[in-house]
Amino acid sequence: MDKPLARPAPHDFTRRLPHIEGAGSPLFITFATHGRKVLPEPARDIALRSILHDHGVKMDLLCAVVMTDHVHILYVPLVDEAGAQYTKTEIIGAVKSASAHDINKRFGRRGPVWQDEFFDHVLRRVDNIEEKARYIAGNPVRKGLCSRPAEYPWLWINPGLSLNFDQFEG
């Protein structure tokens, strides 16, 4: 049986960029810090913890990385007890809200931590999952933050994904 067609995001999450909700499809999300400010290491810890919080509850997290000024997340939305799929509003909104609150509290500041908008892409083929996960895992290497993905403390890869880190060396 074919999956239902993707539907537009709820009105409350439609801003300047169109957002599509993929019915059970993996989603690749990127969002940046407000003004592209650099996140100190403790803020990256908080952001990654916030991402991992809803793994297995609202989403099946496949891969995530918190970079110095942006975040990449690859996940499959889960369904609630009533059979309704969790939306990006519920998942990404919760990550951004909780992490911003905790980061501001930790650093004794106020104001936005994240830009309002984010980039999202619905993956339509299974092979794209590994491709996107490799892209996410390779991001800290490409930015010169480490020589191998396994060395980067703000990268999380679902143990169910088998990514070969040797391809990132050198």
C-alpha positions as CSV (number, residue, x, y, z in Angstrom):
1,M,0.0,0.0,0.0
2,D,1.3,3.5,-0.9
3,K,2.0,6.0,1.8
4,P,-0.5,8.9,1.9
5,L,0.7,12.1,0.1
6,A,2.6,14.6,2.1
7,R,0.5,17.4,3.5
8,P,1.2,21.1,4.1
9,A,2.3,21.9,7.7
10,P,-0.4,23.3,10.0
11,H,-1.0,27.0,9.6
12,D,0.7,27.8,12.9
13,F,4.0,26.6,11.5
14,T,3.9,28.1,8.0
15,R,6.0,31.2,7.8
16,R,8.2,32.4,4.9
17,L,9.3,28.9,3.8
18,P,6.8,26.2,2.8
19,H,7.0,23.2,5.1
20,I,5.8,19.7,4.1
21,E,4.8,17.0,6.6
22,G,5.8,13.6,5.1
23,A,3.4,11.0,6.3
24,G,5.8,8.6,8.1
25,S,8.7,9.7,5.9
26,P,12.1,10.6,7.2
27,L,12.7,14.3,7.6
28,F,16.0,16.2,7.3
29,I,15.9,19.4,9.3
30,T,18.5,22.2,9.6
31,F,18.1,25.3,11.8
32,A,20.6,28.0,12.7
33,T,21.4,30.1,15.7
34,H,20.0,33.6,15.8
35,G,22.4,35.9,14.0
36,R,24.6,32.8,13.3
37,K,26.1,33.3,16.8
38,V,28.5,30.6,17.9
39,L,27.2,28.2,20.6
40,P,29.7,27.6,23.4
41,E,30.3,24.0,24.2
42,P,27.9,23.8,27.2
43,A,25.2,25.2,24.9
44,R,25.9,22.5,22.4
45,D,25.5,19.9,25.2
46,I,22.1,21.4,26.1
47,A,21.0,21.4,22.4
48,L,21.9,17.8,21.9
49,R,20.2,16.7,25.1
50,S,17.1,18.5,24.0
51,I,17.1,16.7,20.6
52,L,17.6,13.3,22.3
53,H,14.8,14.0,24.8
54,D,11.9,13.0,22.4
55,H,13.7,10.1,20.7
56,G,11.4,7.1,21.0
57,V,8.5,9.4,22.1
58,K,7.7,11.8,19.3
59,M,10.3,10.7,16.8
60,D,12.6,7.9,15.8
61,L,15.9,9.9,15.8
62,L,18.3,8.6,13.1
63,C,21.1,11.1,13.3
64,A,21.8,14.6,14.8
65,V,24.7,17.0,15.0
66,V,25.0,20.3,16.9
67,M,27.5,22.5,15.1
68,T,28.9,25.8,16.3
69,D,26.1,27.8,14.7
70,H,23.5,25.3,13.3
71,V,21.9,21.9,13.9
72,H,21.1,19.0,11.5
73,I,18.5,16.4,12.5
74,L,17.3,13.4,10.6
75,Y,14.3,11.6,12.1
76,V,11.1,9.8,11.4
77,P,8.0,11.2,13.1
78,L,6.1,8.8,15.4
79,V,2.4,8.6,16.0
80,D,0.6,9.3,19.3
81,E,-1.9,7.0,21.0
82,A,-4.7,8.3,18.8
83,G,-2.8,7.5,15.7
84,A,-1.9,11.1,14.8
85,Q,1.6,11.7,13.5
86,Y,3.6,14.2,15.5
87,T,4.3,17.3,13.4
88,K,7.4,19.4,13.0
89,T,5.7,22.0,15.2
90,E,5.6,19.5,18.0
91,I,9.0,18.0,17.4
92,I,11.3,20.8,16.2
93,G,9.4,23.5,18.1
94,A,9.9,21.6,21.3
95,V,13.6,21.1,20.7
96,K,14.2,24.8,19.9
97,S,12.0,26.0,22.8
98,A,13.5,23.7,25.5
99,S,17.1,24.2,24.4
100,A,16.7,28.0,24.1
101,H,15.2,28.2,27.6
102,D,17.9,26.0,29.1
103,I,20.7,27.8,27.2
104,N,19.5,31.2,28.3
105,K,19.1,30.0,31.9
106,R,22.6,28.5,31.9
107,F,24.2,31.7,30.6
108,G,22.0,34.1,32.5
109,R,20.7,35.8,29.4
110,R,17.4,36.4,27.5
111,G,16.3,36.6,23.9
112,P,16.3,34.3,20.9
113,V,18.8,31.5,20.6
114,W,17.6,30.1,17.3
115,Q,16.4,31.6,14.0
116,D,12.6,31.3,13.6
117,E,12.8,29.4,10.3
118,F,14.4,26.1,9.4
119,F,15.1,24.2,6.3
120,D,13.3,20.9,5.9
121,H,13.4,18.1,3.4
122,V,11.2,15.0,3.2
123,L,13.2,12.0,2.1
124,R,11.4,10.0,-0.4
125,R,13.8,7.0,-0.9
126,V,15.3,4.8,1.7
127,D,18.8,5.2,0.3
128,N,18.6,8.9,1.0
129,I,18.6,8.1,4.8
130,E,22.2,6.8,4.7
131,E,23.3,9.6,2.4
132,K,21.9,12.3,4.7
133,A,23.2,10.6,7.8
134,R,26.7,10.5,6.2
135,Y,26.3,14.2,5.3
136,I,25.4,15.0,8.9
137,A,28.2,12.8,10.4
138,G,30.7,14.4,8.0
139,N,29.7,17.9,8.8
140,P,32.2,18.5,11.7
141,V,35.0,16.9,9.7
142,R,34.3,19.2,6.7
143,K,34.3,22.2,9.0
144,G,37.7,21.2,10.5
145,L,36.3,20.6,14.0
146,C,37.6,17.0,14.1
147,S,39.4,14.5,11.9
148,R,36.8,11.7,12.3
149,P,33.1,11.9,13.2
150,A,33.5,9.7,16.2
151,E,35.7,12.4,17.8
152,Y,32.9,15.0,17.7
153,P,31.0,15.0,21.0
154,W,27.9,16.7,19.6
155,L,27.1,14.0,17.0
156,W,24.6,11.3,17.7
157,I,24.0,8.4,15.3
158,N,21.3,5.8,15.9
159,P,23.0,2.5,16.6
160,G,20.6,0.9,14.0
161,L,22.3,2.9,11.2
162,S,25.6,1.2,10.1
163,L,27.8,4.1,8.9
164,N,31.4,3.3,8.1
165,F,33.5,6.1,9.7
166,D,36.5,5.1,7.6
167,Q,35.1,6.9,4.6
168,F,35.5,10.2,6.6
169,E,39.2,9.9,7.5
170,G,41.9,11.8,5.7
